[in-house]
Amino acid sequence: MQLLSTITYPFVTVLSGSTSLVIKLFRLKKQDEPTVTEEEIKSLVAQGATSGDVEEVENKIIQRVFHLGDRKVGSLMTARLDLDWIDLEDDYYTNRNRILESSYSNLPVCKDGIDNVQGILRTKGFYKELTEGNHPEIASLIEPPTFIPENMTAFTLLEKFREKKSKVAMVVDEYGSVQGMVTMADLIDALVGEMEAPGTEEETIVIERNDGTFLIDALMPFADFIARFELDDLSNEEDISGFHTLGGFILHLNEQIPNTGEVFNWNHISFEVIDMDGNRIDKLLVRFEDGLEKSKES
Protein backbone atom coordinates (compact mmCIF):
# COMPACT_ATOMS: atom_id res chain seq x y z
CA MET A 1 0.00 0.00 0.00
CA GLN A 2 2.92 2.34 0.77
CA LEU A 3 4.32 1.69 -2.71
CA LEU A 4 0.92 2.34 -4.29
CA SER A 5 0.61 5.61 -2.39
CA THR A 6 4.04 6.77 -3.59
CA ILE A 7 3.36 5.89 -7.21
CA THR A 8 -0.08 7.46 -7.33
CA TYR A 9 0.61 10.59 -5.25
CA PRO A 10 0.97 12.87 -8.32
CA PHE A 11 -2.12 11.25 -9.85
CA VAL A 12 -4.21 11.95 -6.77
CA THR A 13 -2.98 15.53 -6.57
CA VAL A 14 -3.97 16.15 -10.17
CA LEU A 15 -7.38 14.67 -9.49
CA SER A 16 -8.00 17.36 -6.88
CA GLY A 17 -8.86 19.59 -9.83
CA SER A 18 -11.30 16.97 -11.02
CA THR A 19 -13.78 19.10 -12.94
CA SER A 20 -11.13 20.78 -15.09
CA LEU A 21 -9.39 17.46 -15.63
CA VAL A 22 -12.49 15.68 -16.87
CA ILE A 23 -13.40 18.60 -19.13
CA LYS A 24 -9.94 18.38 -20.70
CA LEU A 25 -10.16 14.61 -21.04
CA PHE A 26 -13.32 14.97 -23.07
CA ARG A 27 -11.96 17.97 -25.02
CA LEU A 28 -14.75 20.25 -23.85
CA LYS A 29 -13.81 23.89 -24.26
CA LYS A 30 -14.91 26.14 -21.44
CA GLN A 31 -15.96 28.88 -23.83
CA ASP A 32 -18.22 26.38 -25.62
CA GLU A 33 -19.64 24.89 -22.39
CA PRO A 34 -19.54 27.66 -19.80
CA THR A 35 -21.73 25.88 -17.27
CA VAL A 36 -20.83 22.20 -17.19
CA THR A 37 -22.23 20.76 -13.97
CA GLU A 38 -20.86 17.90 -11.92
CA GLU A 39 -23.92 15.77 -12.69
CA GLU A 40 -23.49 16.36 -16.45
CA ILE A 41 -19.86 15.26 -16.31
CA LYS A 42 -20.71 12.17 -14.26
CA SER A 43 -23.49 11.31 -16.70
CA LEU A 44 -21.16 11.80 -19.68
CA VAL A 45 -18.54 9.53 -18.14
CA ALA A 46 -21.16 6.89 -17.31
CA GLN A 47 -22.41 6.98 -20.90
CA GLY A 48 -18.86 6.58 -22.11
CA ALA A 49 -18.44 3.53 -19.89
CA THR A 50 -21.68 2.03 -21.24
CA SER A 51 -20.60 2.56 -24.85
CA GLY A 52 -17.11 1.24 -24.16
CA ASP A 53 -15.32 4.52 -24.93
CA VAL A 54 -14.36 4.84 -21.26
CA GLU A 55 -12.93 1.92 -19.29
CA GLU A 56 -15.12 0.85 -16.38
CA VAL A 57 -12.25 1.32 -13.93
CA GLU A 58 -11.81 4.88 -15.23
CA ASN A 59 -15.52 5.50 -14.79
CA LYS A 60 -15.43 4.27 -11.19
CA ILE A 61 -12.40 6.38 -10.31
CA ILE A 62 -13.87 9.55 -11.82
CA GLN A 63 -17.18 8.97 -10.04
CA ARG A 64 -15.25 8.49 -6.80
CA VAL A 65 -13.30 11.71 -7.40
CA PHE A 66 -16.51 13.72 -7.28
CA HIS A 67 -17.72 11.79 -4.26
CA LEU A 68 -14.37 12.27 -2.54
CA GLY A 69 -14.63 16.03 -2.94
CA ASP A 70 -17.64 16.05 -0.60
CA ARG A 71 -16.18 13.74 2.03
CA LYS A 72 -14.78 14.83 5.36
CA VAL A 73 -11.61 13.24 6.69
CA GLY A 74 -13.60 11.92 9.63
CA SER A 75 -15.25 9.42 7.27
CA LEU A 76 -11.88 8.26 5.90
CA MET A 77 -9.77 7.99 9.04
CA THR A 78 -8.94 5.02 11.21
CA ALA A 79 -11.01 5.78 14.31
CA ARG A 80 -9.41 6.34 17.71
CA LEU A 81 -10.70 3.03 19.11
CA ASP A 82 -9.11 1.11 16.22
CA LEU A 83 -5.69 2.78 16.39
CA ASP A 84 -2.51 1.04 17.47
CA TRP A 85 -0.28 3.53 19.26
CA ILE A 86 2.88 3.77 21.34
CA ASP A 87 3.18 5.40 24.77
CA LEU A 88 6.65 6.66 25.64
CA GLU A 89 5.79 6.17 29.30
CA ASP A 90 5.80 2.39 28.74
CA ASP A 91 9.02 0.38 28.76
CA TYR A 92 10.94 -0.38 25.58
CA TYR A 93 9.99 -4.06 25.32
CA THR A 94 6.27 -3.36 25.75
CA ASN A 95 6.41 -0.85 22.91
CA ARG A 96 8.61 -3.07 20.77
CA ASN A 97 6.05 -5.87 21.01
CA ARG A 98 3.23 -3.47 20.13
CA ILE A 99 5.11 -2.41 17.02
CA LEU A 100 5.86 -5.98 15.98
CA GLU A 101 2.25 -7.06 16.52
CA SER A 102 0.68 -4.10 14.71
CA SER A 103 -0.47 -4.36 11.10
CA TYR A 104 -0.12 -0.59 10.57
CA SER A 105 2.91 1.00 8.92
CA ASN A 106 2.46 4.32 10.78
CA LEU A 107 1.91 4.52 14.53
CA PRO A 108 1.15 7.56 16.68
CA VAL A 109 3.74 7.95 19.43
CA CYS A 110 2.22 9.52 22.54
CA LYS A 111 3.19 10.43 26.07
CA ASP A 112 0.90 9.58 28.95
CA GLY A 113 -2.17 9.03 26.76
CA ILE A 114 -3.28 9.14 23.16
CA ASP A 115 -4.34 12.80 23.32
CA ASN A 116 -0.71 13.87 23.78
CA VAL A 117 0.77 12.87 20.42
CA GLN A 118 4.52 13.45 20.18
CA GLY A 119 5.01 12.25 16.63
CA ILE A 120 4.51 9.50 14.05
CA LEU A 121 6.66 6.38 13.89
CA ARG A 122 7.17 4.79 10.48
CA THR A 123 7.58 1.17 11.46
CA LYS A 124 9.89 0.31 8.56
CA GLY A 125 12.56 2.50 10.15
CA PHE A 126 12.17 0.65 13.43
CA TYR A 127 12.36 -2.74 11.67
CA LYS A 128 15.51 -1.64 9.84
CA GLU A 129 17.21 -0.79 13.13
CA LEU A 130 16.21 -4.16 14.61
CA THR A 131 17.52 -6.14 11.63
CA GLU A 132 20.85 -4.35 11.96
CA GLY A 133 21.08 -5.56 15.54
CA ASN A 134 20.41 -2.18 17.11
CA HIS A 135 18.30 -1.28 20.11
CA PRO A 136 16.33 1.58 18.47
CA GLU A 137 15.21 4.49 20.59
CA ILE A 138 11.63 5.16 19.51
CA ALA A 139 11.68 8.88 20.36
CA SER A 140 14.60 9.42 17.97
CA LEU A 141 12.74 7.85 15.03
CA ILE A 142 9.49 9.80 15.14
CA GLU A 143 8.43 12.52 12.70
CA PRO A 144 6.58 15.68 13.77
CA PRO A 145 2.80 15.13 13.83
CA THR A 146 0.37 16.99 11.59
CA PHE A 147 -2.99 17.80 13.18
CA ILE A 148 -6.16 18.46 11.17
CA PRO A 149 -9.83 19.03 12.11
CA GLU A 150 -12.25 16.18 11.52
CA ASN A 151 -14.44 18.35 9.25
CA MET A 152 -11.60 19.06 6.79
CA THR A 153 -12.46 17.93 3.25
CA ALA A 154 -10.47 15.22 1.50
CA PHE A 155 -9.22 17.60 -1.19
CA THR A 156 -8.02 20.09 1.42
CA LEU A 157 -6.16 17.23 3.09
CA LEU A 158 -4.46 16.44 -0.22
CA GLU A 159 -3.19 20.01 -0.34
CA LYS A 160 -2.08 19.76 3.29
CA PHE A 161 -0.12 16.58 2.57
CA ARG A 162 1.58 18.26 -0.38
CA GLU A 163 2.36 21.37 1.65
CA LYS A 164 3.77 19.41 4.61
CA LYS A 165 5.38 16.73 2.42
CA SER A 166 3.66 14.25 4.70
CA LYS A 167 1.39 11.26 4.23
CA VAL A 168 -0.05 10.95 7.75
CA ALA A 169 -2.21 13.27 9.85
CA MET A 170 -3.86 13.05 13.25
CA VAL A 171 -7.55 14.02 13.24
CA VAL A 172 -8.74 16.06 16.23
CA ASP A 173 -12.08 17.49 17.34
CA GLU A 174 -12.80 21.09 18.36
CA TYR A 175 -11.33 20.43 21.82
CA GLY A 176 -8.07 19.02 20.46
CA SER A 177 -8.93 15.45 21.42
CA VAL A 178 -7.62 12.82 19.00
CA GLN A 179 -10.42 11.22 16.98
CA GLY A 180 -8.31 9.12 14.64
CA MET A 181 -5.57 9.04 12.03
CA VAL A 182 -5.78 9.45 8.25
CA THR A 183 -3.12 8.61 5.68
CA MET A 184 -2.48 9.04 1.99
CA ALA A 185 -3.31 5.34 1.66
CA ASP A 186 -6.83 6.08 2.97
CA LEU A 187 -7.32 8.65 0.21
CA ILE A 188 -6.00 6.22 -2.39
CA ASP A 189 -8.40 3.56 -1.11
CA ALA A 190 -11.30 6.00 -1.45
CA LEU A 191 -10.40 6.52 -5.11
CA VAL A 192 -9.43 3.07 -6.35
CA GLY A 193 -11.04 0.83 -3.75
CA GLU A 194 -9.39 -0.87 -0.83
CA MET A 195 -6.42 -3.04 -1.73
CA GLU A 196 -6.17 -6.37 0.05
CA ALA A 197 -2.76 -7.84 0.74
CA PRO A 198 -2.07 -11.16 -1.05
CA GLY A 199 -3.37 -14.10 0.93
CA THR A 200 -5.88 -12.09 2.97
CA GLU A 201 -9.63 -12.33 2.74
CA GLU A 202 -11.72 -9.27 2.05
CA GLU A 203 -13.73 -8.24 5.07
CA THR A 204 -17.38 -8.11 4.03
CA ILE A 205 -19.31 -5.27 5.60
CA VAL A 206 -22.37 -5.49 3.31
CA ILE A 207 -24.12 -8.82 2.85
CA GLU A 208 -27.18 -9.00 0.61
CA ARG A 209 -29.70 -11.58 1.80
CA ASN A 210 -32.14 -13.61 -0.28
CA ASP A 211 -35.10 -11.51 0.88
CA GLY A 212 -33.54 -8.32 -0.50
CA THR A 213 -32.41 -6.95 2.86
CA PHE A 214 -28.80 -6.10 3.70
CA LEU A 215 -26.79 -7.06 6.77
CA ILE A 216 -24.32 -4.22 7.29
CA ASP A 217 -21.47 -3.59 9.70
CA ALA A 218 -22.39 -0.46 11.66
CA LEU A 219 -18.78 0.76 11.36
CA MET A 220 -19.33 1.28 7.63
CA PRO A 221 -18.63 4.97 6.88
CA PHE A 222 -21.95 6.75 6.34
CA ALA A 223 -20.57 8.38 3.18
CA ASP A 224 -19.81 4.89 1.80
CA PHE A 225 -23.36 3.77 2.64
CA ILE A 226 -24.80 6.75 0.75
CA ALA A 227 -22.55 6.07 -2.25
CA ARG A 228 -23.05 2.28 -2.19
CA PHE A 229 -26.84 2.62 -2.43
CA GLU A 230 -26.89 5.85 -4.49
CA LEU A 231 -28.76 7.88 -1.87
CA ASP A 232 -27.16 11.27 -2.55
CA ASP A 233 -30.54 12.92 -3.21
CA LEU A 234 -31.89 11.74 0.15
CA SER A 235 -28.81 12.80 2.10
CA ASN A 236 -28.98 16.29 0.58
CA GLU A 237 -32.55 16.86 1.75
CA GLU A 238 -31.59 17.59 5.35
CA ASP A 239 -28.63 18.52 7.51
CA ILE A 240 -26.86 15.27 8.35
CA SER A 241 -23.65 15.84 10.28
CA GLY A 242 -21.88 15.16 13.55
CA PHE A 243 -21.09 11.48 12.90
CA HIS A 244 -19.02 9.36 10.52
CA THR A 245 -20.36 5.79 10.58
CA LEU A 246 -23.70 4.13 9.90
CA GLY A 247 -23.91 3.33 13.61
CA GLY A 248 -23.32 6.99 14.38
CA PHE A 249 -26.20 7.85 12.04
CA ILE A 250 -28.53 5.59 14.05
CA LEU A 251 -27.46 7.37 17.24
CA HIS A 252 -28.17 10.65 15.42
CA LEU A 253 -31.71 9.43 14.71
CA ASN A 254 -32.34 7.97 18.17
CA GLU A 255 -30.28 10.32 20.38
CA GLN A 256 -29.64 7.46 22.82
CA ILE A 257 -28.07 3.99 22.91
CA PRO A 258 -30.51 1.59 21.19
CA ASN A 259 -31.39 -1.96 22.16
CA THR A 260 -31.06 -5.07 20.02
CA GLY A 261 -34.21 -5.46 17.92
CA GLU A 262 -35.09 -1.77 17.76
CA VAL A 263 -36.08 -0.48 14.32
CA PHE A 264 -35.53 3.04 12.99
CA ASN A 265 -36.96 4.53 9.80
CA TRP A 266 -35.49 7.18 7.53
CA ASN A 267 -36.76 8.12 4.06
CA HIS A 268 -38.48 4.76 3.42
CA ILE A 269 -35.44 2.85 4.68
CA SER A 270 -35.64 0.81 7.87
CA PHE A 271 -32.66 0.00 10.08
CA GLU A 272 -32.98 -2.85 12.57
CA VAL A 273 -30.33 -3.23 15.27
CA ILE A 274 -29.25 -6.87 15.01
CA ASP A 275 -26.30 -6.92 17.40
CA MET A 276 -24.70 -4.67 20.01
CA ASP A 277 -21.09 -4.76 21.22
CA GLY A 278 -21.48 -3.20 24.64
CA ASN A 279 -22.73 0.32 23.97
CA ARG A 280 -21.63 0.21 20.33
CA ILE A 281 -23.96 -0.79 17.50
CA ASP A 282 -22.33 -3.75 15.74
CA LYS A 283 -24.67 -5.02 13.00
CA LEU A 284 -27.71 -3.53 11.25
CA LEU A 285 -30.34 -5.09 9.00
CA VAL A 286 -31.29 -2.56 6.32
CA ARG A 287 -34.51 -2.82 4.33
CA PHE A 288 -35.53 -0.55 1.45
CA GLU A 289 -39.29 -0.01 1.35
CA ASP A 290 -41.66 0.86 -1.53
CA GLY A 291 -40.00 -1.59 -3.88
CA LEU A 292 -36.74 0.35 -4.09
CA GLU A 293 -34.27 -1.86 -5.93
CA LYS A 294 -30.84 -1.52 -4.41
CA SER A 295 -29.28 -4.83 -5.35
CA LYS A 296 -25.87 -4.47 -6.97
CA GLU A 297 -22.36 -5.85 -6.66
CA SER A 298 -20.61 -5.04 -3.37
C-alpha positions as CSV (number, residue, x, y, z in Angstrom):
1,M,0.0,0.0,0.0
2,Q,2.9,2.3,0.8
3,L,4.3,1.7,-2.7
4,L,0.9,2.3,-4.3
5,S,0.6,5.6,-2.4
6,T,4.0,6.8,-3.6
7,I,3.4,5.9,-7.2
8,T,-0.1,7.5,-7.3
9,Y,0.6,10.6,-5.2
10,P,1.0,12.9,-8.3
11,F,-2.1,11.3,-9.9
12,V,-4.2,11.9,-6.8
13,T,-3.0,15.5,-6.6
14,V,-4.0,16.1,-10.2
15,L,-7.4,14.7,-9.5
16,S,-8.0,17.4,-6.9
17,G,-8.9,19.6,-9.8
18,S,-11.3,17.0,-11.0
19,T,-13.8,19.1,-12.9
20,S,-11.1,20.8,-15.1
21,L,-9.4,17.5,-15.6
22,V,-12.5,15.7,-16.9
23,I,-13.4,18.6,-19.1
24,K,-9.9,18.4,-20.7
25,L,-10.2,14.6,-21.0
26,F,-13.3,15.0,-23.1
27,R,-12.0,18.0,-25.0
28,L,-14.8,20.2,-23.9
29,K,-13.8,23.9,-24.3
30,K,-14.9,26.1,-21.4
31,Q,-16.0,28.9,-23.8
32,D,-18.2,26.4,-25.6
33,E,-19.6,24.9,-22.4
34,P,-19.5,27.7,-19.8
35,T,-21.7,25.9,-17.3
36,V,-20.8,22.2,-17.2
37,T,-22.2,20.8,-14.0
38,E,-20.9,17.9,-11.9
39,E,-23.9,15.8,-12.7
40,E,-23.5,16.4,-16.4
41,I,-19.9,15.3,-16.3
42,K,-20.7,12.2,-14.3
43,S,-23.5,11.3,-16.7
44,L,-21.2,11.8,-19.7
45,V,-18.5,9.5,-18.1
46,A,-21.2,6.9,-17.3
47,Q,-22.4,7.0,-20.9
48,G,-18.9,6.6,-22.1
49,A,-18.4,3.5,-19.9
50,T,-21.7,2.0,-21.2
51,S,-20.6,2.6,-24.8
52,G,-17.1,1.2,-24.2
53,D,-15.3,4.5,-24.9
54,V,-14.4,4.8,-21.3
55,E,-12.9,1.9,-19.3
56,E,-15.1,0.9,-16.4
57,V,-12.3,1.3,-13.9
58,E,-11.8,4.9,-15.2
59,N,-15.5,5.5,-14.8
60,K,-15.4,4.3,-11.2
61,I,-12.4,6.4,-10.3
62,I,-13.9,9.5,-11.8
63,Q,-17.2,9.0,-10.0
64,R,-15.3,8.5,-6.8
65,V,-13.3,11.7,-7.4
66,F,-16.5,13.7,-7.3
67,H,-17.7,11.8,-4.3
68,L,-14.4,12.3,-2.5
69,G,-14.6,16.0,-2.9
70,D,-17.6,16.0,-0.6
71,R,-16.2,13.7,2.0
72,K,-14.8,14.8,5.4
73,V,-11.6,13.2,6.7
74,G,-13.6,11.9,9.6
75,S,-15.3,9.4,7.3
76,L,-11.9,8.3,5.9
77,M,-9.8,8.0,9.0
78,T,-8.9,5.0,11.2
79,A,-11.0,5.8,14.3
80,R,-9.4,6.3,17.7
81,L,-10.7,3.0,19.1
82,D,-9.1,1.1,16.2
83,L,-5.7,2.8,16.4
84,D,-2.5,1.0,17.5
85,W,-0.3,3.5,19.3
86,I,2.9,3.8,21.3
87,D,3.2,5.4,24.8
88,L,6.7,6.7,25.6
89,E,5.8,6.2,29.3
90,D,5.8,2.4,28.7
91,D,9.0,0.4,28.8
92,Y,10.9,-0.4,25.6
93,Y,10.0,-4.1,25.3
94,T,6.3,-3.4,25.8
95,N,6.4,-0.9,22.9
96,R,8.6,-3.1,20.8
97,N,6.0,-5.9,21.0
98,R,3.2,-3.5,20.1
99,I,5.1,-2.4,17.0
100,L,5.9,-6.0,16.0
101,E,2.2,-7.1,16.5
102,S,0.7,-4.1,14.7
103,S,-0.5,-4.4,11.1
104,Y,-0.1,-0.6,10.6
105,S,2.9,1.0,8.9
106,N,2.5,4.3,10.8
107,L,1.9,4.5,14.5
108,P,1.2,7.6,16.7
109,V,3.7,7.9,19.4
110,C,2.2,9.5,22.5
111,K,3.2,10.4,26.1
112,D,0.9,9.6,29.0
113,G,-2.2,9.0,26.8
114,I,-3.3,9.1,23.2
115,D,-4.3,12.8,23.3
116,N,-0.7,13.9,23.8
117,V,0.8,12.9,20.4
118,Q,4.5,13.5,20.2
119,G,5.0,12.3,16.6
120,I,4.5,9.5,14.1
121,L,6.7,6.4,13.9
122,R,7.2,4.8,10.5
123,T,7.6,1.2,11.5
124,K,9.9,0.3,8.6
125,G,12.6,2.5,10.1
126,F,12.2,0.6,13.4
127,Y,12.4,-2.7,11.7
128,K,15.5,-1.6,9.8
129,E,17.2,-0.8,13.1
130,L,16.2,-4.2,14.6
131,T,17.5,-6.1,11.6
132,E,20.9,-4.3,12.0
133,G,21.1,-5.6,15.5
134,N,20.4,-2.2,17.1
135,H,18.3,-1.3,20.1
136,P,16.3,1.6,18.5
137,E,15.2,4.5,20.6
138,I,11.6,5.2,19.5
139,A,11.7,8.9,20.4
140,S,14.6,9.4,18.0
141,L,12.7,7.8,15.0
142,I,9.5,9.8,15.1
143,E,8.4,12.5,12.7
144,P,6.6,15.7,13.8
145,P,2.8,15.1,13.8
146,T,0.4,17.0,11.6
147,F,-3.0,17.8,13.2
148,I,-6.2,18.5,11.2
149,P,-9.8,19.0,12.1
150,E,-12.3,16.2,11.5
151,N,-14.4,18.4,9.2
152,M,-11.6,19.1,6.8
153,T,-12.5,17.9,3.3
154,A,-10.5,15.2,1.5
155,F,-9.2,17.6,-1.2
156,T,-8.0,20.1,1.4
157,L,-6.2,17.2,3.1
158,L,-4.5,16.4,-0.2
159,E,-3.2,20.0,-0.3
160,K,-2.1,19.8,3.3
161,F,-0.1,16.6,2.6
162,R,1.6,18.3,-0.4
163,E,2.4,21.4,1.6
164,K,3.8,19.4,4.6
165,K,5.4,16.7,2.4
166,S,3.7,14.3,4.7
167,K,1.4,11.3,4.2
168,V,0.0,10.9,7.7
169,A,-2.2,13.3,9.9
170,M,-3.9,13.0,13.3
171,V,-7.5,14.0,13.2
172,V,-8.7,16.1,16.2
173,D,-12.1,17.5,17.3
174,E,-12.8,21.1,18.4
175,Y,-11.3,20.4,21.8
176,G,-8.1,19.0,20.5
177,S,-8.9,15.5,21.4
178,V,-7.6,12.8,19.0
179,Q,-10.4,11.2,17.0
180,G,-8.3,9.1,14.6
181,M,-5.6,9.0,12.0
182,V,-5.8,9.5,8.3
183,T,-3.1,8.6,5.7
184,M,-2.5,9.0,2.0
185,A,-3.3,5.3,1.7
186,D,-6.8,6.1,3.0
187,L,-7.3,8.6,0.2
188,I,-6.0,6.2,-2.4
189,D,-8.4,3.6,-1.1
190,A,-11.3,6.0,-1.4
191,L,-10.4,6.5,-5.1
192,V,-9.4,3.1,-6.4
193,G,-11.0,0.8,-3.7
194,E,-9.4,-0.9,-0.8
195,M,-6.4,-3.0,-1.7
196,E,-6.2,-6.4,0.1
197,A,-2.8,-7.8,0.7
198,P,-2.1,-11.2,-1.0
199,G,-3.4,-14.1,0.9
200,T,-5.9,-12.1,3.0
201,E,-9.6,-12.3,2.7
202,E,-11.7,-9.3,2.1
203,E,-13.7,-8.2,5.1
204,T,-17.4,-8.1,4.0
205,I,-19.3,-5.3,5.6
206,V,-22.4,-5.5,3.3
207,I,-24.1,-8.8,2.9
208,E,-27.2,-9.0,0.6
209,R,-29.7,-11.6,1.8
210,N,-32.1,-13.6,-0.3
211,D,-35.1,-11.5,0.9
212,G,-33.5,-8.3,-0.5
213,T,-32.4,-6.9,2.9
214,F,-28.8,-6.1,3.7
215,L,-26.8,-7.1,6.8
216,I,-24.3,-4.2,7.3
217,D,-21.5,-3.6,9.7
218,A,-22.4,-0.5,11.7
219,L,-18.8,0.8,11.4
220,M,-19.3,1.3,7.6
221,P,-18.6,5.0,6.9
222,F,-21.9,6.7,6.3
223,A,-20.6,8.4,3.2
224,D,-19.8,4.9,1.8
225,F,-23.4,3.8,2.6
226,I,-24.8,6.7,0.8
227,A,-22.5,6.1,-2.2
228,R,-23.1,2.3,-2.2
229,F,-26.8,2.6,-2.4
230,E,-26.9,5.9,-4.5
231,L,-28.8,7.9,-1.9
232,D,-27.2,11.3,-2.5
233,D,-30.5,12.9,-3.2
234,L,-31.9,11.7,0.1
235,S,-28.8,12.8,2.1
236,N,-29.0,16.3,0.6
237,E,-32.5,16.9,1.8
238,E,-31.6,17.6,5.4
239,D,-28.6,18.5,7.5
240,I,-26.9,15.3,8.4
241,S,-23.7,15.8,10.3
242,G,-21.9,15.2,13.5
243,F,-21.1,11.5,12.9
244,H,-19.0,9.4,10.5
245,T,-20.4,5.8,10.6
246,L,-23.7,4.1,9.9
247,G,-23.9,3.3,13.6
248,G,-23.3,7.0,14.4
249,F,-26.2,7.9,12.0
250,I,-28.5,5.6,14.1
251,L,-27.5,7.4,17.2
252,H,-28.2,10.6,15.4
253,L,-31.7,9.4,14.7
254,N,-32.3,8.0,18.2
255,E,-30.3,10.3,20.4
256,Q,-29.6,7.5,22.8
257,I,-28.1,4.0,22.9
258,P,-30.5,1.6,21.2
259,N,-31.4,-2.0,22.2
260,T,-31.1,-5.1,20.0
261,G,-34.2,-5.5,17.9
262,E,-35.1,-1.8,17.8
263,V,-36.1,-0.5,14.3
264,F,-35.5,3.0,13.0
265,N,-37.0,4.5,9.8
266,W,-35.5,7.2,7.5
267,N,-36.8,8.1,4.1
268,H,-38.5,4.8,3.4
269,I,-35.4,2.9,4.7
270,S,-35.6,0.8,7.9
271,F,-32.7,0.0,10.1
272,E,-33.0,-2.9,12.6
273,V,-30.3,-3.2,15.3
274,I,-29.2,-6.9,15.0
275,D,-26.3,-6.9,17.4
276,M,-24.7,-4.7,20.0
277,D,-21.1,-4.8,21.2
278,G,-21.5,-3.2,24.6
279,N,-22.7,0.3,24.0
280,R,-21.6,0.2,20.3
281,I,-24.0,-0.8,17.5
282,D,-22.3,-3.7,15.7
283,K,-24.7,-5.0,13.0
284,L,-27.7,-3.5,11.2
285,L,-30.3,-5.1,9.0
286,V,-31.3,-2.6,6.3
287,R,-34.5,-2.8,4.3
288,F,-35.5,-0.5,1.4
289,E,-39.3,0.0,1.3
290,D,-41.7,0.9,-1.5
291,G,-40.0,-1.6,-3.9
292,L,-36.7,0.4,-4.1
293,E,-34.3,-1.9,-5.9
294,K,-30.8,-1.5,-4.4
295,S,-29.3,-4.8,-5.4
296,K,-25.9,-4.5,-7.0
297,E,-22.4,-5.9,-6.7
298,S,-20.6,-5.0,-3.4
